[in-house]
Amino acid sequence: MRHIPFVPTLIATGFGCGFWPWGPGTMGALVATLLWMGASFWLDAVSLAWVTLAAAVAFTGLGTWATHKLQPFWGDDPSRVVVDEMVGVWIPLIVCPAGHWLFAALAFVLFRFFDIVKPLGIRALDRCRGAFWVMADDILAGIYSLLILLLVIWMI
């Protein structure tokens, strides 16, 4: 009997958030938002944007790898895998002003809306099979959230 690999589990579950029994995807996105908020108190706005972008790109790769390693154990798109929600919420956070919790909360709410409702091609990506596609629908939800957040920031 093969054991579930630890490092892919740690990454895919968002450092354990995926084991939260009530809404693991929401918990993963919330923890990612809180990590961003914490970083926003230490980094200037430009550095924060670059670090957030780098985290989104790095964890897209790591999340795809980890999900691929875990699919034989957990299936195609298990609810425990929340690294995709973390990446998805980091995308709109790239443009959030550092330390502004209202914009961060709006990024979180917009992302969760698009992730749950799955409009405008997100549902089609969600139906695709394979580790990358687990990530892809949340990336698109994050992009839509980013576009709306940019519009809100521009209007203010």
C-alpha positions as CSV (number, residue, x, y, z in Angstrom):
1,M,0.0,0.0,0.0
2,R,1.4,3.4,-1.0
3,H,1.4,6.3,1.4
4,I,0.0,9.7,0.6
5,P,3.0,11.9,0.0
6,F,3.5,14.6,2.6
7,V,5.0,17.6,0.7
8,P,2.3,17.5,-2.1
9,T,-0.4,17.2,0.6
10,L,1.0,20.2,2.5
11,I,1.0,22.3,-0.7
12,A,-2.3,21.1,-2.2
13,T,-4.2,21.5,1.1
14,G,-2.9,25.1,1.5
15,F,-0.8,24.1,4.6
16,G,-3.7,22.1,6.0
17,C,-6.6,24.5,5.2
18,G,-8.1,21.9,2.9
19,F,-8.9,19.7,5.9
20,W,-11.2,22.3,7.4
21,P,-14.6,20.5,7.4
22,W,-16.9,23.5,6.6
23,G,-16.0,25.2,3.3
24,P,-12.3,24.2,2.8
25,G,-12.1,26.4,-0.4
26,T,-13.3,29.4,1.5
27,M,-10.8,28.7,4.3
28,G,-8.0,28.4,1.8
29,A,-8.9,31.7,0.2
30,L,-9.3,33.3,3.6
31,V,-5.9,32.2,4.8
32,A,-4.3,33.4,1.6
33,T,-6.0,36.8,2.1
34,L,-4.8,36.9,5.7
35,L,-1.2,36.0,4.6
36,W,-1.4,38.9,2.0
37,M,-2.7,41.3,4.7
38,G,0.2,40.3,7.0
39,A,2.7,40.8,4.2
40,S,1.1,44.2,3.5
41,F,2.3,45.5,6.8
42,W,5.9,44.5,6.1
43,L,6.3,45.4,2.4
44,D,5.8,48.6,0.4
45,A,3.1,48.6,-2.2
46,V,5.3,47.8,-5.2
47,S,7.2,45.0,-3.4
48,L,3.8,43.6,-2.2
49,A,2.5,43.5,-5.7
50,W,5.6,41.7,-7.0
51,V,5.6,39.2,-4.1
52,T,1.9,38.5,-4.6
53,L,2.4,37.9,-8.3
54,A,5.4,35.7,-7.6
55,A,3.4,33.7,-5.1
56,A,0.5,33.2,-7.6
57,V,2.9,32.0,-10.3
58,A,5.0,29.8,-8.1
59,F,2.0,28.2,-6.4
60,T,0.3,27.6,-9.8
61,G,3.2,25.4,-10.7
62,L,3.6,23.9,-7.2
63,G,-0.2,23.3,-7.0
64,T,-0.4,21.7,-10.4
65,W,2.5,19.3,-9.4
66,A,1.0,18.6,-6.0
67,T,-2.5,18.0,-7.4
68,H,-1.1,15.6,-10.0
69,K,0.7,13.6,-7.2
70,L,-2.5,13.4,-5.1
71,Q,-5.0,12.6,-7.8
72,P,-4.3,8.8,-7.6
73,F,-5.3,9.0,-3.9
74,W,-8.0,11.6,-3.8
75,G,-9.5,11.7,-7.3
76,D,-9.8,14.4,-10.0
77,D,-10.7,17.5,-8.1
78,P,-11.0,16.8,-4.4
79,S,-12.3,19.5,-2.0
80,R,-9.2,19.1,0.1
81,V,-7.1,20.7,-2.6
82,V,-7.4,24.4,-1.9
83,V,-4.1,25.7,-3.3
84,D,-6.1,26.7,-6.4
85,E,-8.3,29.0,-4.3
86,M,-5.2,30.5,-2.7
87,V,-3.8,31.3,-6.1
88,G,-7.2,32.5,-7.3
89,V,-7.5,35.1,-4.5
90,W,-3.9,36.3,-4.8
91,I,-4.6,37.4,-8.4
92,P,-7.0,40.3,-7.5
93,L,-4.9,41.0,-4.4
94,I,-2.0,41.9,-6.8
95,V,-3.7,45.3,-7.4
96,C,-5.0,45.9,-3.9
97,P,-3.5,48.9,-2.1
98,A,-1.2,47.6,0.7
99,G,-2.9,47.3,4.1
100,H,-6.3,48.3,2.8
101,W,-8.5,45.6,4.4
102,L,-11.7,46.8,2.6
103,F,-10.1,46.2,-0.8
104,A,-8.7,42.9,0.4
105,A,-12.2,41.9,1.6
106,L,-13.6,42.9,-1.8
107,A,-11.0,40.8,-3.6
108,F,-11.9,37.9,-1.4
109,V,-15.7,38.3,-1.9
110,L,-15.4,38.8,-5.7
111,F,-13.1,35.8,-6.0
112,R,-15.4,33.5,-4.0
113,F,-18.4,34.7,-6.0
114,F,-16.8,33.8,-9.3
115,D,-15.4,30.6,-7.9
116,I,-18.8,29.4,-6.6
117,V,-21.1,30.7,-9.3
118,K,-18.6,29.8,-12.1
119,P,-19.9,32.1,-14.9
120,L,-18.2,33.2,-18.2
121,G,-16.3,30.1,-19.1
122,I,-15.2,29.2,-15.5
123,R,-17.6,26.2,-15.4
124,A,-16.2,24.9,-18.7
125,L,-12.7,25.0,-17.3
126,D,-14.0,23.3,-14.1
127,R,-15.2,20.4,-16.2
128,C,-11.8,19.7,-17.7
129,R,-9.7,16.9,-16.2
130,G,-6.1,17.0,-15.2
131,A,-4.1,18.7,-12.5
132,F,-3.6,22.0,-14.3
133,W,-7.4,22.3,-14.9
134,V,-8.0,22.1,-11.2
135,M,-6.0,25.3,-11.0
136,A,-7.3,26.9,-14.2
137,D,-10.9,27.6,-13.2
138,D,-9.7,29.5,-10.1
139,I,-7.1,31.4,-12.1
140,L,-9.9,32.6,-14.4
141,A,-12.1,33.5,-11.4
142,G,-9.2,35.5,-10.0
143,I,-8.7,37.3,-13.3
144,Y,-12.4,38.3,-13.4
145,S,-12.1,39.5,-9.8
146,L,-9.0,41.5,-10.7
147,L,-10.7,43.2,-13.6
148,I,-13.7,44.2,-11.4
149,L,-11.4,45.3,-8.6
150,L,-9.4,47.5,-11.0
151,L,-12.7,49.1,-12.2
152,V,-13.7,49.8,-8.6
153,I,-10.3,51.3,-7.8
154,W,-10.4,53.4,-10.9
155,M,-13.9,54.7,-10.1
156,I,-12.8,55.7,-6.6
